[in-house]
Amino acid sequence: MSFAAVNPVNGEIISEIPAWDEKAIEQALAQVAEAGHLWAATPMEERCQRMRRAAEILLENKEHYAELVTREMGKLIGEARAEVEKCAWVCEYYAEYGPGFLQKQMIDSDASRSYVAFQPMGPVLAVMPWNFPLWQVFRFAAPALIAGNVGILKHASNVPQSALAIEEVFHKAGFPANVFRTFMIRASQVSALLEDPRVKAVTLTGSEPAGRKVAATAGANIKKSLLELGGSDAFIVLEDADLDLAVQQAIASRFLNAGQSCIAAKRFIVVDAIAEDFLARFKAGVEALKAGDPFDPTTTLAPMARVDLRDELHQQVLDSIAAGAVAVTGCEVIAGKGAYYKASILDRVEPGMRAYSEEFFGPVAIVIRARDEAEAIRIANDTPFGLGGSVWTRDSQRGERVALQVESGATFVNGMVKSDPRLPFGGAKNSGYGRELSLLGIREFVNAKTIWVK
């Protein structure tokens, strides 16, 4: 059994990496557990030095890592370079601010001295997706390792080279052996690993079904879990929006990474007064996107990561059209080799259609019309998901008021939803729980321990 990396441009196998047997898993887990004790005792200054060096290695080898990502999952080379740079940023961020986030928090009480100490938990299992194969891992690993934890990565099976490359970065940066390890295991082996008492916590970024399984196992074993699951982010366009800006950012937010992002804008909720104008401009911009070789700098629409994912998306589109949605543009598979799908817009989407209630993980924009602001807010919240969302209006105070009413982990006003090391990131409702990044992110996997001295 092995993990195959398949080029989504042409379907060719790039590499095959053997899967681990039970003996290899046990050996690696024992090594990680032992390394955990040593790393927790390592001075904070030394941990930060290693993390800064990881950032340097990423930047020094940016082209190498970017090309690896593009080959494995089809991301545009420019986007892949930006992903590597962002990984370096999160390493630099926690090397600088992590020590302050984890300082003892003094508290006045009846003691002579009382405070909260933030101590590492130990080995943390990270179950990660393929769509941002480097960033999703580093945004977990940077704070977790600075906090004194050690990392176990179970990456998506279609990006094995990226998974091993991340381990390589930490090794080259001088982290002790086994402080961060990539386990070459199947999804079916995650539960047994999480049940092992040496694994103390788990973080998962992925689908809602996968999150439910991992959360159930973690709960049964009384272990901390963090889930960042799917999203169907609302992009609310009010009648006073700057339409040029809104359309420009709508295209960027929906079609970045071929639409394969949890926080991509997916549901474009547009008030009736400007719906036709917005749609005409949006259609022109979408039709200008050019599918092609992701290494070609003139390509603006990447292939999807896998053919099966492309085909599942197309079935969602076909079912929605059959239920009454209007195909404005695209909505077709691009003929030929590879996992290409046309940049698409579905209009007149209403309740009862798959496009209304399901996450579309690919280059398809869903347009839902609303009578006014109040109905736009209602539609935005009429979803089981709650990851991100955005509001577009020339009145920033109005936008902020609307944003506070959107049920999500983050809502941006006149800006594309994005993750940023400085800002907490996570979801509400079925999009998960817990927070990554910023101060909240580094405190997810620590024991907040009260010390009371008389």
N, C-alpha and C positions, 0 to 999 in steps of 0.2 A: 504494500500500500504506500502511496506517495502523494505529495501535494504538487499539482501541476500549475505552473504559471502560463496562462494562455494569452497571447497577444489579441486584444479585442479588435484590432484593425483588420486582421486577416485570419484569425482562428488558429494560428500556428502555436505549437507548444514551445515556450521559451526555455523552460527548465522544469525538472522534476526533482523534488526533494523528499527523501524517505520519511515516512511517519515513524514516530517513536513507538517502541513496544513498552510493555509494563515495566520491564527492568530499567530501561532508560529513564522513564518518568520517575520511578522511585529514587534512582541515583541522583537525578537533578534536583528533586524536591528536598532530599536530605542535604544536598550542598547549599541550596538556597536558604533553608532553615538555619543552618550553621552560620552562613554569611550574615543572616539577619541580626544575630547577637553582636557580631563584630561591628557591623555598620551602625547600629544604634548607639554604640559606644564611641564612634568616630566623632571628633570635634566638629561642630557646625562649620567652622572656618574651612576645614578640609573638605567637607561635603560641597561647600559653595565653590571652592577652587576647582573641584572636579566638574561641577556643572557648568562653570564658565568655559572650561576646556571643551566640554561637549558642544557648546554653542560654536566655538571656534572651529571645531572639526566639521560641523555641519556646513558652515560657510566656506571653509577651505575646499570642501568637496561637493559644493552645491550642485554643480553640473552632473556629477556622477549620480548622486541620489535622485535628482530630478529626472534624469533619463531612465533610471530604474523604475520609478513610479509610472512614468508615461508608458513604458513598455508593458508593465504588468496590468494596469487598469485603464489606460487610454487617456488620461488627463492631458489637456493641452500643455505643452512644454513650459510655456510662460506661467501657467497656473501651478505647475509642479515646482518651478523655481521659487515662486512665492510661498508655497507650502514649506519648503525647506527653510526659507528665511524666517517664517513664522515659528517654526520649531526652535530655531536658534533664539528667537526673541523670548519664548516662554522659559527657556533655560536661563537666559540672562536675567529675566524678571525675577525668578524665584531665587537665584543666587544673590540678587541684591536685596529683595524685600522679604524673603523667607525667614531669615533670622528674627526680624522685627515682628512678623506675624506670630512667631512661636515663643516670644518672650513670656516670662511668667506674668500672669495677670493678677496684680495685688488686689485684695478685697478686704474692706474693713469689716470686722466681726468681733466677737467676744474673745478672740484669740489674741495673743501677743503679736502673732504674724500669721496671716492666712492668705493663700493665693491658689491660682489654678496653674498647674504645670501641664504642658502639652507634650506627651510622650508617644513615640511610635508604637504601632500595633504589631508590626512584624511583616511577614510575607502577604502581599496583596495581589490577588489574581485579577488581571485585566483581560476581559473578553472584548476584542476590538473589531471594527468593521473595515471594509476594503475601500470605502469611498474617499477617505483622506488617510491613506495608509501610514503616513508618518505623523501628521498633526494629531490625530486622535490619540495616538499612543504617548507622544511627548507631553500633551496637556495633562495626562494622568501622571506620567513618570516624573516630570520635573518637580512638582510639589511633593509627591510621595517620597521620592528619594531624598530630597532636602530635609524632609521631616524625620528621616531616619528609618523609613520602611525599606523593604526590598520588593522588587517587582517580578511577577511571573506573567508573561505575555502569552495568551492564546489568541493568535491573530486569525483573520479570515483566511480560508484555505486557498483562495485564488491570488494572494499576495505574499507568498512565502519568502521571496527574496527581500522584500521590504521588511518583513518581520525579522529576518536575520541581520539585515543592515542596521536596524535600530540597536540590537544587541552589540553589534560591532562598534557603533559610535560610543557607547558607554565604556566598552573595553578599551578602546583607543584613548579615551579621555582619562584613563587611569582609575576608574572605579574598580574596587576589588572584585575578583572573580566571583560570579554568582550573585552579585548584588542586583543584577537585572538579567533575567534569562528568558529566552524565547523557547517555549515548549511546542514542539511540532506534534500537536495532538488534534484529534477530531472533536467536533462539537459534542458528540455523544460521550466523550470522556470528561467533559467539564464537571458534571455533577459529582463524579467520584473524587475528582481533585478538590472540589470545594468542600466536600464532606471530610476531607483529611484534616485532623486537628492542627496540623502545622500551618495551614492556610488560614489567615485570620479575618480576611475581608475580601470583597469582590466589587469590581466596577465593571459595568457593561454598557457599551454603546452599540445599539443595534435595533432589531425589530421588536415590536410589542410581544409577539409570542416567545421570542428568546428571552426577553426581559422577565416575563411571567415565570418561566421555568427556573431561571437563575435566582430570582427573588424567592421562589418557593423553597428551593434547596437551601439558600442562605438562611431563610427564616426557620426552617426545620432544624438547622444546626446552630441557631442563635448567633449569626454572624452579620456584621455590618454589610450593607449593600448600597450601591449607588447605581441608578439607572438613568441613562439618557437614551430615550427611545425615539420613535418616529414623530413626525410633525406634519401638519398641513397648514402652514403659516398663512395668515390673512394679510393681504396687502390692500389696505382700505384707502380708496381714492375719493376724497370729498370734493364738492363742487368748486371750492376755492383753491384747489391744488395747483401748483406750477406743473402743468401737464408735460412740458418738455423734460423737466427734471424727473417727474414720476415715471414717464415712459422709459427714459434712459436707464433709471435704476431698476425698473421692472424687468427689462431685458437682462441686465446684469445679474439680478437676484434669481431669476428663474432659470437661466441657461448656463450659469457658472457650473463647471464640472458636469456638463451635459444634464443639468437638472438633478444630479444625484447628490443632494445635500439635505440633511434633516431640516436645516433652517433656511432653505431656499423658499422664496415666495411661491406659494402654490395656488392659493385661492385669491384671485383679484376681484375684490368686492368694490364695485364702482357705482356711485350714485347715478341715477337716471339722467340727471341734468347734463352730465358731461360724458356719459357712457359711449355714445357714438364717436365723439371726437377722440376720446382716449383709445378706443378700439382701432380706429383707423390708423392712428399714429403707431400703436403697438404692433399692429399687423405689418406695417411697412418695415419696422425695425426687425421683427422676427424673420421676415422673409429675406432680409439682407444677410442673415447669418449663413456662414459657409461651412458645410461639413467637409471633412477631409483628413489628411494625415496630421495627427496631433503634434508631430515634430515640425510641421510647416508653420512658420510664424503668421502666415496669412489665413490659416484655418481659425474659425471662430466658434465652431461647434464640434465638440469631440464625440467619438463613439461612446456608447454606453459600455459598461464594464464587461458584460456578458450577454451572449445572444439570448439565453433563457430569460434574463431580466427584461431585455428589449421586447421579447414576445409577450411576456406577461403584461407589460405596459400597454402594448398595442391592443390586447384583449380588453383591458379596462376602457380604452378609448372607444373601441367598437361597441362595447356594451352600453356606454354612455350615449353614443350617437343613436343607437337603436332605441334608447329610452327618451330621445327627444333633444339631446344636446346638439348644437350646431357646430360643424367643423368649419372654422374660419380659414384656417390654413394648415398645411401639413397633414398630420394624423395618418401618416403612411410610413411603412418600413422603407428604408432606402435600399434599393436592389443592389446585389453584389455581395462581396465578402465583408465580414465584419459585423459588429453589433451597432450599426448606425440606424438612427431614427430621425425623421424630419422634425425640425423645430415646429411646434404645433400650438394652436389655440383652439379651445372649446368654449363657445359662448352659450348663453341661455341655459346654464347649468342650474338645476333645481333639485330640491329634496327628492329622494328616491333613486337618483342616479348614482352610479359608482363614483363619478367624478365629484359629487357633492360630499360624500361621506368617507371616501378612502384616500389614503396618501398615494399620490402619483409620483413615483421616484424616477423621474426622467424628464426629457425636454418637452413637457406638455403644460401649458398655462391654462388654468380654469377660470373663466370669467363668470361671476355671479352678480347680477344687477340688484341694486337696492333703491328703495324710494328716497331714503334720506339717511341722515346720520344715525338716527336711532335704529333703523332697520339694519344698517351696515354693522353696527355693534352686535345686534342680535345674531346676525348671520355669522359674524366672526367667531362668536362663542358657541355656535351650533355645531360643535364637533367634539369628538372624544379626545382630540389632541390639544396640547397647550404648550408648545415649545417656544415659538417666537411670533412676531407679528410687527407690522409697521403701519403708520398712519401718515397720509400725505395731505397737507393743507398749508396755505400761506400764513395761517394764524397759529403760531407755535403754542400759545396757551390753550387754544381749542384742541390742538393735537395732543397735548399732554393730558387734558381732561379725558379725551377719548381713550388714550393709551392706558390710563388707569382703570378703564372699564373692560379692557380686553383680558380675557383669562389666559395668561401665558406666563412663562418664565422670564420673558423679556419682550418689551415692545419699544420700537424705535420710532421717533417722529422725524419725518423727512430724511431718513437715512436707511440704507440697506442693513438688515439684520446680519450681524457678524459676531464671531467669538473674538475676544480680546483678553489677553492675560490680566489686564487691570480690572475687568468686570466679571462678576459671578455669571456662570453659565449653567443652565439646566432648565427643566421643564415642569409643567403642572399637568394635572389630570393624567391621561394615559401616555403622556410624553415622558413620564418618569418622575424621579425625586432625587434630592441631593443636589449639590452644586460643585461644579469644577471651576478652576481659575480663581484669581484674586485671593483675598484673605479667607473667604469661606472654603475655597477649594483645598487649601493646604490643611485646613482643620477638619476635613471630612474623615481622614484616616489617621487620627491621633486619639489617644485616651486623654480626655480633659480631666485631669486628676486633681482633686482638691487636697491641699496640704494645710493642716491646722496645727499651730504650735503655740503652747502656753508656757 
